[in-house]
Amino acid sequence: QSALTQPASVSGSLGQSITISCTGLSTDPGTYNLVSWYQQYPDRAPRILITEGNKRPSGVSDRFSGSKSGNVASLTISNLQADDEALYYCCSDTTSATLIFGAGTKLTV
Amino acid sequence: QIQLVQSGAEVKKAGASVKLSCEASGYPFTTYNIHWVRQAPGQGLEWMGWINAGNGRTKYSQKFQDTVIITRDTAANTVYMELPSLRSEDTAVYFCARHRSGWWLDNWGQGTLVTVSS
């Protein structure tokens, strides 16, 4: 697995929904592609939003949802709020027991 | 509560080494792996490696395979990440984070800024 590709930026209006894609997941049989999504504000540590493709840890708003199809994972944020404006990163495990991050997507609300 | 507290900012000359720490509390230290992730100024997250806090086994990104050294001290509930022979490109914020089954990182340290000057 060489790289995960995300759009550099996306934008949306308050109350709208947006989707951020993450392309480049492995399609090899036997790979798990355990995708997680993180939100990061400037000068802050990342925060987990979605695990294993579509699970929300306790405390994460149900406005955040994840999905996966083929070699593409997606993060959807519904009912956009002003404080959703942040950087979003996808991350996947690899067959080498390592992690790889996407380059990040800047969301402008 | 679960906390990962990292050591303070460092300013180093190129060629020097740095050893960062990440002290864990609020959970059984040896039962979770700890990862290191760095972020250069204005750049994205870059995964570096992880350590099994129980048995000390490590795994590194291919990029850092021959440079980074991750260790742990179970008596101190602390994980360390050493970067020998720093270069200006190593200027970044370094984060430690706890691994959860399913390959996600739930708790993160506050980050340590390492500045390398030539």
Interface residues (C-beta under 8 A of the other chain):
Chain A: Y32 L34 S36 Y38 Q40 A45 P46 R47 I48 T51 E52 K55 P57 L87 Y89 C91 S92 D93 S96 A97 T98 L99 I100 F101 G102 A103 G104
Chain B: H35 V37 G44 L45 E46 W47 G49 W50 K59 Y60 S61 F95 A97 R100 G102 W103 W104 L105 D106 W108 G109 Q110 G111
